[in-house]
Structure formats: C-alpha cells, structure tokens
Amino acid sequence: MYALKNKVQLIGNMGAKAEVRTTDSGKKMARFSLATNESYRNAKGEKVEETQWHQLVAWGKLAEIAEKYTDKGSEMVVEGKLVHRSYEDKEGNKKYITEIQVNELLLLGDRNSSK
C-alpha cells in the first residue's frame, strides 16, 4: 500500500442540532452525532436494519457551517480521522471517548430543509 492513514468516511444523518462553543482563543468547535444505516438479509432471509451512532467534532469554518446550515436529520458526508481520548469524571473514574475529528463536510439534500 502506498500509505496507511487514519481516515474515516461516513454518509449519514445528524441526530440533533450541533452543539457549538467558542474557545477562549475565539475558535469555534461543534459537537454532533451522525447516524449511519445499514440493511442486510440474515440467514433466515429476513431484512435486518442496523443504525450506528458516531460522535463527531468539527473546528473553525466547519463548525460554523455545521452551526449555520444543519439541523436534526440533515444528511451529510463527512471525512475525518478517529481520535481516542480519556478523562476523569467528578468521581475520579476514568472515561474513554472515541470520536471523529471532521476534516471535510459535504451537505446533501435540499438546502431549504434545514433552517
């Protein structure tokens, strides 16, 4: 292979409006969830539909786009990388998070359907 990369590409629908915050340095950050759906037939021939939920983070201009042009249900294509991090909660328990840091965002569907 030419080069191995940490790269994720998803097509899905937003679970809720993006939560947008501005850092102390003035940079915007958006957090949102994206649902991807898959359907297949099991061994009995029955149709099975599965939904996977992905947590995403977008920074800067991408965060502004997510804030301004998207809403719950918005269909989009995202490309980014997997990021793993951990933190301690108030009780001192270690928590682990896996999320996708968005590098590219393409909105699908009717522009008038969101906002």
mmCIF file of the C-alpha atoms, coordinates in Angstrom:
data_MODEL
# 
_entry.id   MODEL 
# 
loop_
_atom_site.group_PDB 
_atom_site.id 
_atom_site.type_symbol 
_atom_site.label_atom_id 
_atom_site.label_alt_id 
_atom_site.label_comp_id 
_atom_site.label_asym_id 
_atom_site.label_entity_id 
_atom_site.label_seq_id 
_atom_site.pdbx_PDB_ins_code 
_atom_site.Cartn_x 
_atom_site.Cartn_y 
_atom_site.Cartn_z 
_atom_site.occupancy 
_atom_site.B_iso_or_equiv 
_atom_site.pdbx_formal_charge 
_atom_site.auth_seq_id 
_atom_site.auth_comp_id 
_atom_site.auth_asym_id 
_atom_site.auth_atom_id 
_atom_site.pdbx_PDB_model_num 
ATOM 1   C CA . MET A 1 1   ? 0.000   0.000   0.000  1.00 0.00 ? 1   MET A CA 1 
ATOM 2   C CA . TYR A 1 2   ? 1.124   3.494   -0.764 1.00 0.00 ? 2   TYR A CA 1 
ATOM 3   C CA . ALA A 1 3   ? 0.412   4.976   2.670  1.00 0.00 ? 3   ALA A CA 1 
ATOM 4   C CA . LEU A 1 4   ? -1.716  3.877   5.570  1.00 0.00 ? 4   LEU A CA 1 
ATOM 5   C CA . LYS A 1 5   ? -3.789  6.636   7.129  1.00 0.00 ? 5   LYS A CA 1 
ATOM 6   C CA . ASN A 1 6   ? -6.244  7.149   9.925  1.00 0.00 ? 6   ASN A CA 1 
ATOM 7   C CA . LYS A 1 7   ? -9.174  8.039   7.666  1.00 0.00 ? 7   LYS A CA 1 
ATOM 8   C CA . VAL A 1 8   ? -12.940 7.727   8.120  1.00 0.00 ? 8   VAL A CA 1 
ATOM 9   C CA . GLN A 1 9   ? -15.648 8.492   5.545  1.00 0.00 ? 9   GLN A CA 1 
ATOM 10  C CA . LEU A 1 10  ? -19.327 8.430   6.520  1.00 0.00 ? 10  LEU A CA 1 
ATOM 11  C CA . ILE A 1 11  ? -22.663 9.280   4.942  1.00 0.00 ? 11  ILE A CA 1 
ATOM 12  C CA . GLY A 1 12  ? -25.461 9.736   7.427  1.00 0.00 ? 12  GLY A CA 1 
ATOM 13  C CA . ASN A 1 13  ? -27.985 11.920  9.200  1.00 0.00 ? 13  ASN A CA 1 
ATOM 14  C CA . MET A 1 14  ? -27.479 14.193  12.182 1.00 0.00 ? 14  MET A CA 1 
ATOM 15  C CA . GLY A 1 15  ? -29.093 13.029  15.399 1.00 0.00 ? 15  GLY A CA 1 
ATOM 16  C CA . ALA A 1 16  ? -29.574 16.556  16.756 1.00 0.00 ? 16  ALA A CA 1 
ATOM 17  C CA . LYS A 1 17  ? -28.538 20.138  16.106 1.00 0.00 ? 17  LYS A CA 1 
ATOM 18  C CA . ALA A 1 18  ? -24.795 20.676  16.575 1.00 0.00 ? 18  ALA A CA 1 
ATOM 19  C CA . GLU A 1 19  ? -23.671 21.964  19.973 1.00 0.00 ? 19  GLU A CA 1 
ATOM 20  C CA . VAL A 1 20  ? -21.369 24.868  19.187 1.00 0.00 ? 20  VAL A CA 1 
ATOM 21  C CA . ARG A 1 21  ? -18.961 26.562  21.582 1.00 0.00 ? 21  ARG A CA 1 
ATOM 22  C CA . THR A 1 22  ? -16.308 29.195  21.163 1.00 0.00 ? 22  THR A CA 1 
ATOM 23  C CA . THR A 1 23  ? -12.941 28.627  22.851 1.00 0.00 ? 23  THR A CA 1 
ATOM 24  C CA . ASP A 1 24  ? -11.134 31.304  24.844 1.00 0.00 ? 24  ASP A CA 1 
ATOM 25  C CA . SER A 1 25  ? -8.979  31.935  21.766 1.00 0.00 ? 25  SER A CA 1 
ATOM 26  C CA . GLY A 1 26  ? -12.114 32.611  19.673 1.00 0.00 ? 26  GLY A CA 1 
ATOM 27  C CA . LYS A 1 27  ? -12.110 29.385  17.654 1.00 0.00 ? 27  LYS A CA 1 
ATOM 28  C CA . LYS A 1 28  ? -15.461 27.635  17.157 1.00 0.00 ? 28  LYS A CA 1 
ATOM 29  C CA . MET A 1 29  ? -15.983 23.963  17.963 1.00 0.00 ? 29  MET A CA 1 
ATOM 30  C CA . ALA A 1 30  ? -19.078 21.927  17.068 1.00 0.00 ? 30  ALA A CA 1 
ATOM 31  C CA . ARG A 1 31  ? -20.048 18.546  18.524 1.00 0.00 ? 31  ARG A CA 1 
ATOM 32  C CA . PHE A 1 32  ? -22.759 16.429  16.941 1.00 0.00 ? 32  PHE A CA 1 
ATOM 33  C CA . SER A 1 33  ? -23.801 12.837  16.354 1.00 0.00 ? 33  SER A CA 1 
ATOM 34  C CA . LEU A 1 34  ? -24.249 11.164  12.999 1.00 0.00 ? 34  LEU A CA 1 
ATOM 35  C CA . ALA A 1 35  ? -26.322 8.043   12.333 1.00 0.00 ? 35  ALA A CA 1 
ATOM 36  C CA . THR A 1 36  ? -25.354 5.616   9.591  1.00 0.00 ? 36  THR A CA 1 
ATOM 37  C CA . ASN A 1 37  ? -27.791 2.919   8.492  1.00 0.00 ? 37  ASN A CA 1 
ATOM 38  C CA . GLU A 1 38  ? -27.128 -0.491  7.014  1.00 0.00 ? 38  GLU A CA 1 
ATOM 39  C CA . SER A 1 39  ? -29.556 -3.165  5.917  1.00 0.00 ? 39  SER A CA 1 
ATOM 40  C CA . TYR A 1 40  ? -28.973 -6.793  5.008  1.00 0.00 ? 40  TYR A CA 1 
ATOM 41  C CA . ARG A 1 41  ? -30.731 -10.152 4.981  1.00 0.00 ? 41  ARG A CA 1 
ATOM 42  C CA . ASN A 1 42  ? -29.937 -12.615 7.768  1.00 0.00 ? 42  ASN A CA 1 
ATOM 43  C CA . ALA A 1 43  ? -29.638 -16.399 7.416  1.00 0.00 ? 43  ALA A CA 1 
ATOM 44  C CA . LYS A 1 44  ? -33.438 -16.745 7.577  1.00 0.00 ? 44  LYS A CA 1 
ATOM 45  C CA . GLY A 1 45  ? -33.859 -14.266 4.721  1.00 0.00 ? 45  GLY A CA 1 
ATOM 46  C CA . GLU A 1 46  ? -35.310 -11.587 6.980  1.00 0.00 ? 46  GLU A CA 1 
ATOM 47  C CA . LYS A 1 47  ? -34.368 -7.973  6.355  1.00 0.00 ? 47  LYS A CA 1 
ATOM 48  C CA . VAL A 1 48  ? -32.328 -6.545  9.231  1.00 0.00 ? 48  VAL A CA 1 
ATOM 49  C CA . GLU A 1 49  ? -31.645 -2.819  9.625  1.00 0.00 ? 49  GLU A CA 1 
ATOM 50  C CA . GLU A 1 50  ? -28.889 -1.538  11.881 1.00 0.00 ? 50  GLU A CA 1 
ATOM 51  C CA . THR A 1 51  ? -28.072 2.008   12.911 1.00 0.00 ? 51  THR A CA 1 
ATOM 52  C CA . GLN A 1 52  ? -24.640 3.004   14.184 1.00 0.00 ? 52  GLN A CA 1 
ATOM 53  C CA . TRP A 1 53  ? -24.118 6.294   16.019 1.00 0.00 ? 53  TRP A CA 1 
ATOM 54  C CA . HIS A 1 54  ? -20.871 8.236   15.636 1.00 0.00 ? 54  HIS A CA 1 
ATOM 55  C CA . GLN A 1 55  ? -19.702 11.205  17.695 1.00 0.00 ? 55  GLN A CA 1 
ATOM 56  C CA . LEU A 1 56  ? -18.124 13.994  15.627 1.00 0.00 ? 56  LEU A CA 1 
ATOM 57  C CA . VAL A 1 57  ? -16.157 17.159  16.337 1.00 0.00 ? 57  VAL A CA 1 
ATOM 58  C CA . ALA A 1 58  ? -15.624 19.971  13.838 1.00 0.00 ? 58  ALA A CA 1 
ATOM 59  C CA . TRP A 1 59  ? -13.442 23.054  14.320 1.00 0.00 ? 59  TRP A CA 1 
ATOM 60  C CA . GLY A 1 60  ? -13.261 26.535  12.797 1.00 0.00 ? 60  GLY A CA 1 
ATOM 61  C CA . LYS A 1 61  ? -15.037 27.055  9.475  1.00 0.00 ? 61  LYS A CA 1 
ATOM 62  C CA . LEU A 1 62  ? -16.510 23.531  9.529  1.00 0.00 ? 62  LEU A CA 1 
ATOM 63  C CA . ALA A 1 63  ? -18.040 24.243  12.941 1.00 0.00 ? 63  ALA A CA 1 
ATOM 64  C CA . GLU A 1 64  ? -19.563 27.444  11.565 1.00 0.00 ? 64  GLU A CA 1 
ATOM 65  C CA . ILE A 1 65  ? -21.056 25.525  8.618  1.00 0.00 ? 65  ILE A CA 1 
ATOM 66  C CA . ALA A 1 66  ? -22.500 22.883  10.951 1.00 0.00 ? 66  ALA A CA 1 
ATOM 67  C CA . GLU A 1 67  ? -23.999 25.611  13.137 1.00 0.00 ? 67  GLU A CA 1 
ATOM 68  C CA . LYS A 1 68  ? -25.482 27.669  10.309 1.00 0.00 ? 68  LYS A CA 1 
ATOM 69  C CA . TYR A 1 69  ? -26.648 25.117  7.734  1.00 0.00 ? 69  TYR A CA 1 
ATOM 70  C CA . THR A 1 70  ? -27.504 21.907  9.586  1.00 0.00 ? 70  THR A CA 1 
ATOM 71  C CA . ASP A 1 71  ? -30.193 20.633  11.917 1.00 0.00 ? 71  ASP A CA 1 
ATOM 72  C CA . LYS A 1 72  ? -31.502 17.342  13.265 1.00 0.00 ? 72  LYS A CA 1 
ATOM 73  C CA . GLY A 1 73  ? -31.896 14.917  10.359 1.00 0.00 ? 73  GLY A CA 1 
ATOM 74  C CA . SER A 1 74  ? -29.579 16.800  7.987  1.00 0.00 ? 74  SER A CA 1 
ATOM 75  C CA . GLU A 1 75  ? -27.918 14.402  5.568  1.00 0.00 ? 75  GLU A CA 1 
ATOM 76  C CA . MET A 1 76  ? -24.181 14.806  5.067  1.00 0.00 ? 76  MET A CA 1 
ATOM 77  C CA . VAL A 1 77  ? -20.920 13.240  4.038  1.00 0.00 ? 77  VAL A CA 1 
ATOM 78  C CA . VAL A 1 78  ? -18.015 13.632  6.436  1.00 0.00 ? 78  VAL A CA 1 
ATOM 79  C CA . GLU A 1 79  ? -14.377 12.729  6.189  1.00 0.00 ? 79  GLU A CA 1 
ATOM 80  C CA . GLY A 1 80  ? -12.027 12.810  9.113  1.00 0.00 ? 80  GLY A CA 1 
ATOM 81  C CA . LYS A 1 81  ? -9.914  10.753  11.466 1.00 0.00 ? 81  LYS A CA 1 
ATOM 82  C CA . LEU A 1 82  ? -10.575 8.688   14.563 1.00 0.00 ? 82  LEU A CA 1 
ATOM 83  C CA . VAL A 1 83  ? -9.416  10.291  17.799 1.00 0.00 ? 83  VAL A CA 1 
ATOM 84  C CA . HIS A 1 84  ? -9.267  8.488   21.143 1.00 0.00 ? 84  HIS A CA 1 
ATOM 85  C CA . ARG A 1 85  ? -9.034  10.386  24.415 1.00 0.00 ? 85  ARG A CA 1 
ATOM 86  C CA . SER A 1 86  ? -9.728  9.880   28.083 1.00 0.00 ? 86  SER A CA 1 
ATOM 87  C CA . TYR A 1 87  ? -10.578 11.988  31.106 1.00 0.00 ? 87  TYR A CA 1 
ATOM 88  C CA . GLU A 1 88  ? -11.554 11.595  34.752 1.00 0.00 ? 88  GLU A CA 1 
ATOM 89  C CA . ASP A 1 89  ? -15.125 12.356  35.791 1.00 0.00 ? 89  ASP A CA 1 
ATOM 90  C CA . LYS A 1 90  ? -16.112 14.118  39.024 1.00 0.00 ? 90  LYS A CA 1 
ATOM 91  C CA . GLU A 1 91  ? -15.974 10.818  40.941 1.00 0.00 ? 91  GLU A CA 1 
ATOM 92  C CA . GLY A 1 92  ? -12.444 10.102  39.717 1.00 0.00 ? 92  GLY A CA 1 
ATOM 93  C CA . ASN A 1 93  ? -13.474 7.365   37.264 1.00 0.00 ? 93  ASN A CA 1 
ATOM 94  C CA . LYS A 1 94  ? -11.542 7.209   34.009 1.00 0.00 ? 94  LYS A CA 1 
ATOM 95  C CA . LYS A 1 95  ? -13.770 7.656   30.931 1.00 0.00 ? 95  LYS A CA 1 
ATOM 96  C CA . TYR A 1 96  ? -12.782 6.881   27.355 1.00 0.00 ? 96  TYR A CA 1 
ATOM 97  C CA . ILE A 1 97  ? -14.110 8.585   24.239 1.00 0.00 ? 97  ILE A CA 1 
ATOM 98  C CA . THR A 1 98  ? -13.717 7.761   20.565 1.00 0.00 ? 98  THR A CA 1 
ATOM 99  C CA . GLU A 1 99  ? -14.828 10.440  18.147 1.00 0.00 ? 99  GLU A CA 1 
ATOM 100 C CA . ILE A 1 100 ? -14.277 11.536  14.579 1.00 0.00 ? 100 ILE A CA 1 
ATOM 101 C CA . GLN A 1 101 ? -12.431 14.791  14.013 1.00 0.00 ? 101 GLN A CA 1 
ATOM 102 C CA . VAL A 1 102 ? -14.018 16.178  10.843 1.00 0.00 ? 102 VAL A CA 1 
ATOM 103 C CA . ASN A 1 103 ? -11.703 17.430  8.084  1.00 0.00 ? 103 ASN A CA 1 
ATOM 104 C CA . GLU A 1 104 ? -14.286 17.733  5.305  1.00 0.00 ? 104 GLU A CA 1 
ATOM 105 C CA . LEU A 1 105 ? -18.045 18.201  5.334  1.00 0.00 ? 105 LEU A CA 1 
ATOM 106 C CA . LEU A 1 106 ? -20.446 17.952  2.398  1.00 0.00 ? 106 LEU A CA 1 
ATOM 107 C CA . LEU A 1 107 ? -24.123 18.732  2.914  1.00 0.00 ? 107 LEU A CA 1 
ATOM 108 C CA . LEU A 1 108 ? -26.599 16.626  0.944  1.00 0.00 ? 108 LEU A CA 1 
ATOM 109 C CA . GLY A 1 109 ? -30.277 17.167  0.244  1.00 0.00 ? 109 GLY A CA 1 
ATOM 110 C CA . ASP A 1 110 ? -32.321 20.346  -0.022 1.00 0.00 ? 110 ASP A CA 1 
ATOM 111 C CA . ARG A 1 111 ? -30.739 23.471  1.444  1.00 0.00 ? 111 ARG A CA 1 
ATOM 112 C CA . ASN A 1 112 ? -34.168 24.788  2.404  1.00 0.00 ? 112 ASN A CA 1 
ATOM 113 C CA . SER A 1 113 ? -34.896 21.714  4.541  1.00 0.00 ? 113 SER A CA 1 
ATOM 114 C CA . SER A 1 114 ? -32.504 22.913  7.246  1.00 0.00 ? 114 SER A CA 1 
ATOM 115 C CA . LYS A 1 115 ? -33.060 26.335  8.785  1.00 0.00 ? 115 LYS A CA 1 
# 
